[in-house]
Amino acid sequence: MELVNANTVVVNGQTIAVGDKPKYKRGVPKVDVKTATIGDKVLVYENVDYSEATGQVVIKIQPTAENIEMLENWQDNAGKNAIRMVDSRTGFTKTFNNMSIMEDVEIDFSAEIEVTFTGGQGI
């Protein structure tokens, strides 16, 4: 069994040089399970809450002029960014569509810039 190393990240069709390893949350809904008894029967109820079922992708990029310009374009492209994480060695691929940068990203010229996309579920 091989470990996945999805260090190829493609944003809006362009391969991005990422620093530290990217990470993601797929965006699964929260499931709440409750039980009730009726007579001698136990009923199980599952409540699925999709309000928090949003995916998230976190990447780190270098503070170059080109990367800062790309970041600003991603911010302006709210709800329309597409991200694909790939490990060609293992065949692993995870795609997120309809992604946005929800918060203003801090530009620190002495460190990598952490960019968090939030939005569609990972498929």
NORSUL-V433241 format. One record per pair of residues at least 4 apart in sequence whose C-alpha atoms are under 7 Angstrom apart, sorted by the first residue. I is the first residue (numbers start at 0). J is the second residue. Records with the same first field share a line. If there is no record, write none. Layout:
# NORSUL-V433241
I=J + J
This chain:
# NORSUL-V433241
3=86 + 89 + 91
4=86
5=84 + 85 + 86
6=20 + 21 + 85 + 86
7=84 + 85 + 86
8=14 + 15 + 83 + 84 + 85
9=13 + 14 + 15 + 82 + 83 + 84
10=14 + 15 + 80 + 81 + 82 + 83
11=80 + 81 + 82
16=60
17=58 + 59 + 60
18=59 + 60 + 61
19=59
21=57 + 58
22=56 + 57 + 58
23=55 + 56 + 57
24=54 + 55 + 56
25=54 + 55 + 120 + 121
26=52 + 53 + 54 + 55 + 120 + 121
27=52
28=47 + 48 + 49 + 51 + 52
29=47 + 48 + 49 + 51
30=45 + 46 + 47 + 48
31=45 + 46 + 47
32=43 + 44 + 45 + 46
33=43 + 44 + 45
34=41 + 42 + 43 + 44
35=41 + 42 + 43
36=40 + 41 + 42
37=41
52=120
53=117 + 118 + 119 + 120
54=117 + 118 + 119 + 120 + 121
55=115 + 116 + 117 + 118
56=115 + 116 + 117
57=113 + 114 + 115 + 116
58=113 + 114 + 115
59=111 + 112 + 113 + 114
60=111 + 112 + 113
61=66 + 111 + 112
62=66 + 67 + 108 + 111 + 112
63=67
64=68
65=69
66=70
67=71
68=72
69=73
70=74
71=75
72=76
73=77 + 80
74=99 + 100
76=80
77=98 + 99 + 100
78=97 + 98 + 99
79=97 + 98 + 99
80=96 + 97 + 98 + 99
81=95 + 96 + 97 + 98
82=94 + 95 + 96
83=92 + 93 + 94 + 95
84=92 + 93 + 94
85=91 + 92 + 93
86=90 + 91 + 92
87=91
93=121 + 122
94=121 + 122
95=119 + 120 + 121 + 122
96=119
97=118 + 119
98=116 + 117 + 118 + 119
99=116 + 117 + 118
100=115 + 116 + 117
101=117
104=114
106=112
107=112
